[in-house]
Amino acid sequence: MSVPDLEFSPADMRAMADAVARRAVDHLASLPAQPISGDVRAEALCRAMREPAPEHGRPLEPLLDQLFEEYIPRSFTSVGPGYLAYIPGGGVYPAALADFIADTTNRYTGVWQAAPALVQLEANALDWLRDWMGFPNGTRGLFTPGGSMATFNGILCARERHLGVDIRRGVVYTSDQAHHSVLKSAKLAGIMPDRVRALPCDAAFRLPVDELRAAIARDRAAGLLPFAVVSSAGTTNTGAVDRLEAIADACAAEGLWHHVDGAYGAFFNLCEDVRPVLKGIERADSLTLDPHKGMFLPYGTGALLVRDGAALRAAHEATADYLPAMPHPDEFYDPSQHGPELSRGFPGLRVWLSVKMYGAAAYRAAIAEKRALALEACRRISALRGIVIDAPPELSLFAFHVSWPGATLAEEDAATRALMERTTARGRVMITGAVARGRYLGRVCVLSFRTHARQIDALVEDVGKALEDVRG
Ligand SMILES: *Cc1c(COP(=O)(O)O)cnc(C)c1O
């Protein structure tokens, strides 16, 4: 039997790319008409899908039929304009083009020598993030698969810098509103859950700074080594922004590393009028960003910035006999010397191409629009009878609950839960809730680049109708 050729002819490759592009673009064009959630009760379907690897290949078209007609619709329409649940992602088209280029050209960007100009594009993209966040020259960064991995690398830097090999006594501080990835990241970095202090938040869902200092003193007195604080620039539950400036002061006074989780909120720093809310972010030792949220990229791109780039390098640099030595380590960026991965995709290209094609001004305007939409949505929803706002939008997320005279907390929780479900069941917008400070809260997060004023109209209308149902 002859060995099959895995390469396709140029004509076949063009035809297949055309077929994929046609489906993908049709899919995007139909987004506004798609239900906000497909039928995700899919246990039977998933069981029926299990199969051994096929012995012989099939043509592309029937596989695309399956994907686009059967599987893709069985999901939350998280790319749709009405997606106001969790923290919305994005999926801008330039990023998909960049991924296609990165995957077809498949150059090696793990080490600088193998593709210096391509790595420079990635370094540029990291420098743009640095500038937008007000970080100084000397900052180095890393593109990661998401915010969780950025936080992991941030805590790792802090641990290396402050604890050396004595890691068991090290203590990390955060609030009970921090994203659960903080605890996971700490554990990955060798800091076990009994050394992570999740302090109860204040009435505005923020990390309490006085309690922070008291907890640090207690741990020091007990012979432990406080070394890092992880604060939130926009929590997932209510969008709360910790008092970053006060925490930066406390960290400076106590000699602790300050990591800021900006996975949801940091890109609002692009907007001049929101910068006071995030004041202090520019003083962080390290910062988690999620371009797949605030820059509207498809899933798969987080980023870490470390103010003292040498600390990031120190945590990851390594040599091997089979790797070329970097000629100018201070001047040029070498991804594998700043992160845990060696071979990897080329995440910088999707950031670079998106910013080059849109320009920073378009990003600023889009982020400002999301905030304005959230303010408008909150204003109109707060006017509905029986709605209490628990957290107004500091950025583009707000939280609320249903209330009426004489109701118990359990009754209000049940009503708020029902309100979220009934609103989403109407099919135009999807919203989800969260429990914070002992209460179930409804929440709205505006962050999809496809969300505009008409989705806010739909949201207010559908919440209003669902509210009548819940009350009736
Ligand atoms: C999304 C999010 C994370 C986790 O980021 P991933 O990209 O999902 O890994 C962490 N913190 C906050 C505040 C988030 O919104």
The ligand as an SDF file (V2000), in Angstrom:
LIG
                    3D

 15 15  0  0  0  0  0  0  0  0999 V2000
  -12.5310   35.4680   33.7860 C   0  0  0  0  0  0  0  0  0  0  0  0
  -11.8790   35.8420   35.0450 C   0  0  0  0  0  0  0  0  0  0  0  0
  -10.7950   35.1190   35.5430 C   0  0  0  0  0  0  0  0  0  0  0  0
  -10.3020   33.8500   34.9060 C   0  0  0  0  0  0  0  0  0  0  0  0
   -9.8130   34.0710   33.6320 O   0  0  0  0  0  0  0  0  0  0  0  0
   -9.8490   32.9120   32.5300 P   0  0  0  0  0  0  0  0  0  0  0  0
   -9.4640   33.6290   31.2870 O   0  0  0  0  0  0  0  0  0  0  0  0
  -11.2470   32.3740   32.4900 O   0  0  0  0  0  0  0  0  0  0  0  0
   -8.8570   31.8820   32.9330 O   0  0  0  0  0  0  0  0  0  0  0  0
  -10.1760   35.5840   36.6810 C   0  0  0  0  0  0  0  0  0  0  0  0
  -10.6180   36.6830   37.3100 N   0  0  0  0  0  0  0  0  0  0  0  0
  -11.6690   37.3980   36.8700 C   0  0  0  0  0  0  0  0  0  0  0  0
  -12.1100   38.6070   37.6180 C   0  0  0  0  0  0  0  0  0  0  0  0
  -12.3410   36.9950   35.7160 C   0  0  0  0  0  0  0  0  0  0  0  0
  -13.3870   37.7140   35.2740 O   0  0  0  0  0  0  0  0  0  0  0  0
  1  2  1  0
  2  3  1  0
  2 14  2  0
  3  4  1  0
  3 10  2  0
  4  5  1  0
  5  6  1  0
  6  7  2  0
  6  8  1  0
  6  9  1  0
 10 11  1  0
 11 12  2  0
 12 13  1  0
 12 14  1  0
 14 15  1  0
M  END
$$$$
